[in-house]
């Protein structure tokens, strides 16, 4: 009997250690009440070195909340990112912004230089992804940030038009925030905080729109109740005892 119990106990330990060591694909739900990214930046004319910084169209027009999901592979305290996240800019309460035109969700409203002086610009339908990197608890996020989906803006200094939308999708930047990632649990709720500092630049016609996003994204997930492996192991032990009897 003792020999049988020892064998099953060994199986339990091996099973538990294997399950703990395995990486799992997980998805976190972003909390819009705690996820904000501020927009700063400038229009830079590379041919003459002129730089014109962003100004807000109104109070709060350069600060937006985000929702959506973050997906990756979790192993111990490291979340590995390889695309598949959808960090979506929500409608800014300071909007709608000028100039009017295409787009469903106004995220940022900007005033800066155009070919004919100061002009309104806006960024809309913004979605971000985390195409690469590792988010490890207690360390800066070493990875990249990218505009994806229908992300676009109206920047009249490129074409002179107040209605032409320019796609931002595919523009990628390394994350340079020195702040630390947090991955913590409170009961069944696991909370992920990723600090963001990324400069994403749209180039064209000797001009660059240098958009810099700074802030943090906070997301949570419900962790499956612990003990599933133990319950399975207890079932094995009970079966072994019944066979022994």
N, C-alpha and C positions, 0 to 999 in steps of 0.2 A: 504493500500500500504506500509506504513512504517513498519507495523508488518511483512509483507511478506519479505521486504528487510532485516529486522533484523534477521529473521529466516535463510535466505540464507547466510547472512554475518556470522552468527554463524557457519553454515555448512562449509563455506570457511575457517574460522579460524581453526576449528577442523580438517578439511582435511589437511590443510597446516602443522599444528603441528604434525599430525600423520605421514605424509610423511617424515617430517624432522627427526623424532625420529626413523624411521625404519632403521635397518641395511641393507646394500646392499652388495652383492658379487661383487667385482671389480677386474680388472686385469690391471696391469701396465706394460708398455713396457720398458725394461731396455735399457738405453742409453750407448752403449759401449764406447763412447768417454769420458764419465765421470765415468765409473765403472771399478775400478782396485782393484785387490787383490794381495798383496805381499805374497810370500811363504817364510817361514823360518822354522827352525826345526833342528832335529838331529836324528841320529841313537843311540839308547841307549841299551847297553848290561846289562840287569838287574842282571845277575849272578855275574858280577864283577864290576859294576858301571861305566864302560867306556862310555863316551859320545863323539860322533863325529858329529860336526855341519855340516849343509849344506853349500856348496859353489856353486856359479853359474857356469854353463858350459861356459857361455859367457855373455857379457853385456846385461842386460835386461832379462835373462833367468829365473829369479825368480819373475818377475812382469808380470801379465797377465790381459788382458781385458776380460770383461764378457758381454754377451747379454742374451736374453731370456725374461722371464716374471716373475712377482711376483703376486700371487693371494691371496686374503683373503677377510674377511668381514669387511667393513668399517662402523663405527658408530661414528659420531661426528669426533673427531681427533684421533681415535684409529683404527688401522688396526690389526685385529686378524688373526694370521697365523695358519693353521692347515694342512699343506702339500698342494701339488698341484702347487707349484712354480717350475720353471725350469730356474735356473741361470747357464748359459752354458759358459764354458771357450772357448775363441776363439783361433785360431791358433796363437801361439807366433811368432812374426816377427824375433826373435832371433834363431828360430829353422830352420830345424828339429834337434832334439836332439838325442844323443846316450844313450844307445845302440839301434840300429835299431831293429824293431820287430813289434808286433801287434799294432793296434790302428790307428785311422784316424786323430785325431787332437792333436798335441803336444802342451801342455799348459805350463809345467814347465820342465826345464832342470837342473839337480842337479849333483854335484860331492860330494861324501862323502865316508866314509870307507866301505869296504866290507870284506869278509873273507880273501882276499888275498892282502889287501892294498886299496889304493884309487881307486874308480871306478865311472863310469858314471851311472846315474840313470835318469829316466824320468817319468813324470806323464802325462797321456793323457786321452782324451775323458771325461774331468771333467764336471760333472753337480752337482749343489748344490740345496738343497731344504731347506725350513724353516718349519720343521714339527710342531713346537709349538711356541707359544709366542704372545706377544702384542707389536706392534710398535706404540707408542704414541708420538705425537708431543711434543718436549721439554723434553723427558725422554729417558734414554738408552733403547735399544731394549732388552727386557727381553724375551728371547726365545732360540731356538736351531738351529744349522746348521748341515746339513748332506750331505755326498756324496751319490749320487744316480745314477741310470741308469747304464751306462757302465764305470763309473769312475774306473780307474785302474792305476797301475804303474809297472815299472820294477825295482826291488830292489834286486840285486844279492846277497846281504849278507844273504838273507833268504835261498836261494837254491843253490847259487853258479852259477846259470844259468844267462846268459845275455839276454835270450829271454822269460823266464817265466813271464807271466803277473799275477799280484796279484790284485784281486778285492778290491776296496775301498768302494763299495756300501754298505750302511747300517751303516757306521761309523758316529757317531753323537757326537756333543759337545755342551755344553752351550755357548752362546755368552757372552763374558766378557768385551766387549768394554764399556767404561764409557762415550763415546761421545753420544750426543743426537740425536735422530731421528728428522728429519725435514719433515713436511707435509705442503706444501704451495700451493697457487693458484696464477696464473698470467693470468687473463682473463679466457679463457676456459681450460687452461692447468694446471693440478695439478701435482706437483712434490713431489716425495717421496725419501728421502735419509736415508738409513739404514747403520750405521757404523757396521763393522764386526770385531770381534777378536775371533777366534775359534781355539782351538787346537784339531785336529782330529788324533787319534793314531791308527796305525795298529800294532797289537800284533802278535807274532809268534816265537816259538823256543827260548824263553828267550830273545827276541829282540823286541824293539819297534821302529817303524818309526813315529816320532812325527812331524806331519805336522801342522804348524800354519799359518792360513790365516788372514791377516789384511788389512783393507782398507775400502771402502764403495761402496755400490751399489746405483746407482741413476736411478730412473725409473719415467715415466710420463704416464698420461692418459688424454684423453679429457673428460671434465665434461659436461654432458648434459646441454643444455641451461636452465637457471632458468626460472621459470614462467609457467611451464606446469600446476602446480596445480592452479595457478591464472587464467590461460586461461580456465581451466575446470570450475572453480568457476564462472567466468564471463559468461560462457555459461549457467550455472544453473540460474544465476541471470536474464539473458535475457529471458530465457524460462519462469521464474516465472512472469516476467513483462508482457510477451505476454499473459500468461494465465489470469493475473489480468485484462488486457485490454479487 
